Amino acid sequence: MSSDTTQHAPDAARQEPPRGFFAGRSELVLALLVAGVGAYLTIGVVTMDVPPGARPPGPQFFPVLIAIASFVLAALLAVQTFRHPEPASAPAAAPAGSAPRYRTHSDWKSLSMVLVAFLAFCLLLEPVGWILSAALMFWAISYALGSRRRYFDPALALVFSSFIQVAFSAGLGLALPSGILEGMF
C-alpha cells in the first residue's frame, strides 16, 4: 500500500498549468487600471470649474489628452493580451533545496524607491517648490530604474522640471508652487 501512495506522490506534487479563458491573461488587470485612470480623469474634466476668462487651450486641455491616451493605451493592452496570452507553463525545475525559478520577478527595491520618490515629491512640493521637488523626483526615479550617470541625470531632471514650470506658467497661465525659489526669476 505504501508503494502505491509513493507512486502517486510525484503526480500530486506536479501541478497542471491553469486552463480557461483568463489563463495567461493577467495583463488585463493592468488594462483595467489604465482605463480606470482614464475614467477618473474624464470625470475630473467634466466636473472641473473653468473660469470664464480662461485662455485657450485652457486647464482642461492636458487632462483630456491624458484621458484619451489612457483609454487608447488600455484598449491596446487589452487587444494585445487577448491576441497573445502568456503561455501557461509550470515553473522550471529547480535544484533540490532551492526555490523554483520563474521567468519574471518583481523588483521590489526599484518599486519602493519610486514610491518614496513620489512621496517625497508630495511632501516637498509646497515648501521647496515645483522645480526642485520635481527634479528630485525625476532624478530618483531614473536612479531607481537603473541610470547611474552622476551629473547628467540630475542636470536633465532640473532642465525638465524647469521646462514644465515654464510650459505651465507661460502656456497655460497656471502657476506651479515656487517654494524657496519664489521671486528669483
N, C-alpha and C positions, 0 to 999 in steps of 0.2 A: 504494500500500500504506500509506503514512503517513497518507493521509486516512481510510483505513479504521480505523486504530487511534485516530485523533483522535476519530472519531465515537463509539467505544465507551468512551473515557476518562471522559466525564461519567457514563455509566451505571455504570461500575465504581466511581466515587467516591461515587455516591449509594448509600446503604445501605438495604436493605429493613428496615422495623421488625421486631423479633423476633416470631415466631409460636409458638404452642404453649400448653399449658395454664398454665404458670407465667409466661408473658409478662404483665407488668403486675401481678404478684402478689408483688413483692419484700417487701411488708409482712408476709408470712408468717414471715419471719426474725424480726421483732420479736415476733410472737405466740409463736414457739417460745422466744425468750429469756425472755419473761414467764412462760411455762409452766415453763421451767427454774428460774426463781426460785421459783415456787410449789412445785415438786418438791423443791428444796433446803430450803425452809422446812419442808415436810412431813416430810422425813427428819430434820431437826433437832428437830422437835416430838416425833416418835415416839421418838427416841433420847435425849431430854432426861431428865436425872436430876432429878426433882422431889422435894424434901424432903417427908417425910410430914406435917409440920405446916404446909404452905403454905396460906395463906388463899385462899379463892375471890376473884377468878376465877383466880388462880394465874399462874405465869410462862408457861404455855402459851397463855393466852387470846389475847393480841395476835398472836403468831406464827400461830396458827390463823386468825384473822381476815384477816391479810395474805395467807396462803397461799390461802384461799378467794377473796379479792378478786383475787389474781393469776391463778388458774385461770379465774374469770369474765371478767376482762379479756382474757386470751389467747383464750378462746372467742369473745368479741365481736369482737375484732380479726380473727380468722380468718374468721368469718362475713361481716364487712364486706368483707374482702379478696376472698373468693370471690364475693360478690354484686356488688361494684362494683370490678373491677380497674382499675388506671390504664390509660388508653388508650395503646397503643404508637404513638408518633409520633416522627418524626425531629426533631432539634433545629431550631429556627427558623433561617432563613438569616441569616448574619451578613455585615456588610460585608467587602469584601476586605481581608485582612491582619489581621483580628481573630478571636478565638476565638468559636466558636458560643455562643449564649446558650441556657441551659436554663431551664425553668420554676422549678425549685427548686435550691437550693445548700446546702452545709454551712457552718455558721457556726463555723469552727474557733476563732475568738477566744473566743466565748462558751463553747464546749465546753472549751477549755483553762482558762478562768477557773473553771469549775465543778469541773474535776478538781483544780486547785491548791487551791481552797477545801476540797474534801473531804480532800485530803492534809494540808493544814494542820490541819483538824479532828482527823484521826487522830493527828498528832504532838503536838498541844496538849491533847488530852483529859485525859491523866493529870496533867501539871504544872499546867495552868491551870484545869481543871475543866470540867464539862459546860456550865454556864450560859454562861460566857464563850466557850468554843470553839464551842459550837453557835450562839450568837448571831452570832459572826464568820462562821461558815459560812452561816447563813441570810441575813445581810446581803450577803455576797459573791455568793451565788447570785442574789439578787434584783437586784443590780447587773449581773451577767453577763447576766441575761435582760432588761435594759433599764430597770429602775426607777432613777430619779435623784433621789428625794426625800431630801435631805440629812439631815434629822433624824428623819423618820417611819420610814424603813426600819431604821436601827439600833435605834430605840426599840421598834419592833414585833418585831424579831428577839430583843431582850433579853426582852421580855414573853413571847414564845412559848417561848423556851428555859427560862425560869423556870417557866412553866406546865407544861411537860413534866417538869421536875425535881420539882415538887410532885405531879403525877399519878403518877409512878413511885414516889416515896417514900411518899406517903400512900395512894394507891390500890392499889398492888401490893406495897408493903413492900420494894421494891428500891432500893438506894442507888446513884445515879449518882455518878461521881467529883466530889468537891467542889473539889479543887485549891487555889488560893490563897484561896478564899472559905471554906474549912473553919473551922467554929466561929463564923462571923459571924452565923449565923441560928439 
